[in-house]
């Protein structure tokens, strides 16, 4: 069920990964508007993250983000 909430995201350092992104909710992060403060598993640091839009020009970013997923359960 949570697979439908998997979204590609980019941290403030530019790292790409996939995380569970539930609208109006947050399980593993502090929600700050359209961004969240959470752990980046790529850079192994805490950072602001935002969703990578699923548009044709971002397809390479979406593909790169799909290779790394953060923890499934908080």
N, CA, C and O of each residue as an XYZ file, in Angstrom:
296
protein
N       0.815     -1.193      0.000
C       0.000      0.000      0.000
C       0.862      1.261      0.000
O       0.541      2.223     -0.698
N       1.946      1.272      0.769
C       2.775      2.469      0.839
C       3.554      2.719     -0.446
O       4.066      3.820     -0.650
N       3.651      1.713     -1.317
C       4.358      1.904     -2.581
C       3.736      3.019     -3.410
O       4.431      3.681     -4.181
N       2.448      3.230     -3.260
C       1.796      4.290     -4.021
C       2.228      5.674     -3.547
O       2.019      6.660     -4.253
N       2.833      5.758     -2.354
C       3.308      7.036     -1.819
C       4.802      7.241     -2.036
O       5.340      8.271     -1.629
N       5.489      6.283     -2.670
C       6.918      6.435     -2.954
C       7.118      7.551     -3.968
O       6.521      7.536     -5.044
N       7.963      8.521     -3.619
C       8.232      9.653     -4.506
C       9.732      9.880     -4.603
O      10.452      9.710     -3.619
N      10.208     10.264     -5.788
C      11.612     10.644     -5.923
C      11.809     12.028     -5.301
O      11.015     12.940     -5.535
N      12.867     12.176     -4.513
C      13.147     13.458     -3.862
C      14.611     13.829     -4.046
O      15.452     12.985     -4.356
N      14.896     15.117     -3.845
C      16.257     15.640     -3.900
C      16.506     16.389     -2.591
O      15.687     17.201     -2.160
N      17.657     16.101     -1.964
C      17.996     16.815     -0.734
C      18.671     18.140     -1.093
O      18.998     18.386     -2.254
N      18.873     18.980     -0.094
C      19.466     20.294     -0.332
C      20.915     20.210     -0.825
O      21.448     21.191     -1.343
N      21.548     19.052     -0.669
C      22.904     18.856     -1.208
C      22.881     18.276     -2.621
O      23.937     18.078     -3.222
N      21.701     18.004     -3.153
C      21.569     17.509     -4.521
C      21.456     16.006     -4.665
O      21.336     15.503     -5.782
N      21.493     15.268     -3.546
C      21.383     13.810     -3.621
C      19.960     13.402     -3.970
O      19.004     14.045     -3.537
N      19.817     12.343     -4.745
C      18.513     11.844     -5.170
C      18.237     10.504     -4.515
O      19.114      9.642     -4.458
N      17.007     10.325     -4.017
C      16.577      9.054     -3.452
C      15.059      9.015     -3.436
O      14.404     10.010     -3.744
N      14.504      7.874     -3.078
C      13.058      7.696     -3.010
C      12.646      7.601     -1.551
O      13.342      6.993     -0.738
N      11.511      8.204     -1.226
C      11.001      8.161      0.141
C       9.481      8.078      0.111
O       8.858      8.318     -0.923
N       8.897      7.740      1.236
C       7.437      7.749      1.353
C       7.005      9.194      1.572
O       7.448      9.841      2.522
N       6.146      9.697      0.700
C       5.700     11.089      0.754
C       4.174     11.085      0.777
O       3.528     10.935     -0.260
N       3.615     11.248      1.952
C       2.166     11.244      2.131
C       1.685     12.692      2.203
O       2.171     13.454      3.039
N       0.747     13.087      1.354
C       0.233     14.455      1.418
C      -0.364     14.748      2.794
O      -1.084     13.929      3.364
N      -0.052     15.918      3.304
C      -0.558     16.393      4.598
C      -0.131     15.529      5.777
O      -0.729     15.614      6.850
N       0.883     14.706      5.596
C       1.356     13.867      6.684
C       2.837     13.604      6.560
O       3.435     13.787      5.500
N       3.415     13.172      7.664
C       4.837     12.870      7.650
C       5.121     11.835      8.717
O       4.739     11.998      9.876
N       5.803     10.753      8.310
C       6.131      9.682      9.243
C       7.568      9.758      9.736
O       7.857      9.385     10.873
N       8.469     10.240      8.884
C       9.894     10.189      9.189
C      10.571     11.540      9.092
O      11.800     11.610      9.084
N       9.802     12.614      9.017
C      10.406     13.917      8.765
C       9.597     15.035      9.408
O       8.443     14.847      9.795
N      10.219     16.190      9.512
C       9.509     17.396      9.920
C       9.001     18.072      8.658
O       9.778     18.397      7.761
N       7.707     18.278      8.597
C       7.101     18.872      7.410
C       7.168     20.389      7.503
O       6.800     20.977      8.520
N       7.645     21.020      6.426
C       7.754     22.475      6.361
C       7.217     22.934      5.006
O       7.988     23.198      4.083
N       5.906     23.025      4.894
C       5.286     23.379      3.621
C       5.443     22.254      2.620
O       5.059     21.115      2.888
N       6.013     22.577      1.459
C       6.202     21.574      0.411
C       7.553     20.867      0.525
O       7.916     20.068     -0.338
N       8.284     21.161      1.577
C       9.586     20.527      1.798
C       9.564     19.833      3.148
O       8.689     20.076      3.979
N      10.541     18.968      3.349
C      10.643     18.247      4.624
C      12.098     18.172      5.045
O      13.008     18.168      4.217
N      12.290     18.113      6.339
C      13.625     17.939      6.895
C      13.721     16.486      7.316
O      13.019     16.052      8.230
N      14.586     15.735      6.654
C      14.706     14.314      6.961
C      16.101     13.812      6.637
O      16.923     14.533      6.072
N      16.351     12.574      7.001
C      17.654     11.953      6.797
C      17.836     11.565      5.332
O      16.955     10.951      4.730
N      18.981     11.927      4.767
C      19.333     11.566      3.389
C      20.215     10.323      3.443
O      21.333     10.392      3.953
N      19.736      9.179      2.925
C      20.529      7.956      2.978
C      21.714      7.952      2.009
O      22.625      7.136      2.154
N      21.711      8.835      1.045
C      22.813      8.890      0.077
C      24.020      9.595      0.697
O      25.130      9.064      0.689
N      23.793     10.789      1.229
C      24.877     11.565      1.828
C      25.059     11.304      3.312
O      25.993     11.814      3.930
N      24.160     10.505      3.885
C      24.185     10.169      5.309
C      24.224     11.427      6.176
O      25.087     11.588      7.038
N      23.259     12.312      5.916
C      23.131     13.561      6.665
C      21.657     13.960      6.721
O      20.831     13.407      5.995
N      21.338     14.908      7.574
C      19.994     15.458      7.659
C      19.923     16.678      6.750
O      20.845     17.494      6.729
N      18.830     16.804      5.998
C      18.723     17.899      5.040
C      17.265     18.168      4.682
O      16.379     17.360      4.960
N      17.041     19.318      4.061
C      15.730     19.631      3.502
C      15.587     18.828      2.215
O      16.519     18.762      1.414
N      14.417     18.216      2.015
C      14.165     17.470      0.783
C      12.881     17.968      0.141
O      11.973     18.447      0.821
N      12.821     17.848     -1.169
C      11.612     18.211     -1.904
C      11.411     17.208     -3.027
O      12.363     16.588     -3.502
N      10.180     17.060     -3.439
C       9.818     16.089     -4.473
C      10.357     16.530     -5.824
O      10.302     17.709     -6.174
N      10.882     15.566     -6.580
C      11.301     15.798     -7.966
C      10.056     15.586     -8.825
O       9.460     14.509     -8.808
N       9.678     16.592     -9.556
C       8.479     16.497    -10.400
C       8.662     15.443    -11.483
O       9.724     15.349    -12.099
N       7.627     14.659    -11.705
C       7.674     13.594    -12.714
C       7.330     14.188    -14.079
O       6.210     14.057    -14.572
N       8.329     14.846    -14.675
C       8.178     15.461    -15.983
C       9.268     14.910    -16.899
O      10.296     14.449    -16.404
N       9.079     14.943    -18.193
C      10.052     14.352    -19.124
C      11.485     14.857    -18.916
O      12.428     14.072    -19.003
N      11.659     16.149    -18.645
C      13.014     16.680    -18.485
C      13.672     16.215    -17.180
O      14.883     16.361    -17.015
N      12.890     15.662    -16.261
C      13.425     15.169    -14.995
C      13.544     13.646    -14.958
O      13.824     13.081    -13.901
N      13.337     12.976    -16.083
C      13.304     11.513    -16.085
C      14.613     10.893    -15.603
O      14.589      9.869    -14.921
N      15.746     11.489    -15.942
C      17.033     10.957    -15.474
C      17.126     11.053    -13.952
O      17.649     10.144    -13.307
N      16.626     12.142    -13.376
C      16.627     12.299    -11.916
C      15.706     11.282    -11.255
O      16.051     10.709    -10.222
N      14.537     11.058    -11.845
C      13.585     10.083    -11.305
C      14.195      8.685    -11.335
O      14.054      7.924    -10.377
N      14.870      8.346    -12.428
C      15.528      7.042    -12.545
C      16.636      6.887    -11.507
O      16.768      5.824    -10.900
N      17.432      7.932    -11.299
C      18.519      7.884    -10.315
C      17.954      7.741     -8.901
O      18.503      6.998     -8.087
N      16.876      8.437     -8.609
C      16.270      8.378     -7.282
C      15.686      7.006     -6.992
O      15.637      6.588     -5.835
N      15.245      6.303     -8.020
C      14.628      4.993     -7.807
C      15.644      3.933     -7.375
O      15.252      2.858     -6.921
N      16.927      4.214     -7.506
C      17.964      3.256     -7.139
C      18.255      3.221     -5.643
O      18.834      2.253     -5.149
N      17.858      4.268     -4.913
C      18.102      4.328     -3.463
C      16.794      4.673     -2.766
O      16.128      5.642     -3.129
N      16.432      3.883     -1.772
C      15.222      4.148     -0.993
C      15.621      4.288      0.468
O      16.444      3.527      0.975
N      15.029      5.266      1.135
C      15.318      5.388      2.559
C      14.601      4.283      3.316
O      13.987      3.413      2.700
N      14.668      4.304      4.625
C      14.046      3.240      5.415
C      12.547      3.201      5.186
O      11.914      4.239      4.993
N      11.988      2.019      5.206
C      10.557      1.844      4.930
C       9.691      2.301      6.096
O       8.669      2.957      5.892
N      10.085      1.964      7.293
C       9.289      2.276      8.488
C      10.136      3.158      9.407
O      11.328      2.907      9.585
N       9.522      4.187      9.990
C      10.315      5.069     10.874
C      10.879      4.336     12.071
O      11.563      4.938     12.898
